[in-house]
Amino acid sequence: MVSASFYPSTAPVNAELLTYQLRYMATDFDVQGRGYGALVLEHAERELKYLGAQQLWANGRDSALGFYLRTGWLALEGSEHLSPETQLPHTVIFKLLQ
């Protein structure tokens, strides 16, 4: 199972663009690496673009950065931080929707 949630939000990069924040994404451990997460992101991108979104952003967990970078997201240089909720390392990531 894969789940993700997106909310309208002002991004810390390209603030002038209509942007949605990926606030939460999770893939069950037993199906990770099979492409389901990428399919969920592709579907969400299409739907949000239809709604007028120009950009997505998130506080990506560093342990998942490879996944996001492979699916076209970019890391915002110098944005590394510890999540106040989890105390785990995160980096601000974003993706322009073309």
N, C-alpha and C positions, 0 to 999 in steps of 0.2 A: 504494500500500500504506500502511496505517495500523497502528501497533502501540502498545500501552499496557500497562503493568504496574501492579498494585495490590497492596499489602501491608498487613496489619493493623498499626496504628500508633497511638500516642497523639498527638493533634494539639496544636499550640500554642494552639489556641482550642477552647473547649467540650470540655476534656479528659475530662469525665465520659461523653461519648458514645462508643458503639462506632464506631470510625473506621478507614477504610482510607486509605492514602497512595497517591496517583498518583505513582509514582516515576519513570516515564519515559513519554513519549508523543512519537511522531514521525509525520509524514505526508510521504510522498514529495513533493518539490517540484512535480512535474508534475501532481499531483492535488489540490494545496492549493486551498482555496476552493470545492470542489465539494460540501461537506457530509459527506464521509466521516468526518472526525474527530468531528463532532458525533454521527453515528450510532454510532460506537464508544463514545463517552462515554455515550450514552443506553442502549445495551445493557449496558455495565458497571454503570451505576447500577441498572438493573433487577435484574441478577444479584446485586450486592452487597447491595442492599436485601433481596432474598430470603434472603440469608445473615444478615440482622439488622443490617447497617450502618445507622447513623443519619447519618453524615457522611463526606465525603471531604475531603482536604486535599492540597496540593502546594506545592512551591516552583516557582511558575510563572515561566518566562522572560519578562521584561518585553516582549520582542518578540512574544509570543503572548498577552499579557494581554487584548487586545481579543476574541480568540476565546473565552477562558474566560469573560469577563464576559458576552458574548452568549449563552453556554450556561448562564447562571444561577449561576456562581461569584461569590464576593465576595472582594475584596482586603482583607487585614488591614492596617488603617492602621498606619503606622510600621514595617512589617516588611520594607521594602526592604533588599536586601543583595546582595553579590557572591557568587556560588557559589564555594565553595572549589575545586571540581573544574574549572570552566570559566572562572572569573573574569569571567563575564557577569552583568549585573544580573538579579536575580530578586525576586519579591514572594511572600509567603505568601498563598495563596488557599484558600478552602474553600467547600463546598457542603453545606447541610443536605438530607438526603434525606427527603422528605415522604411 
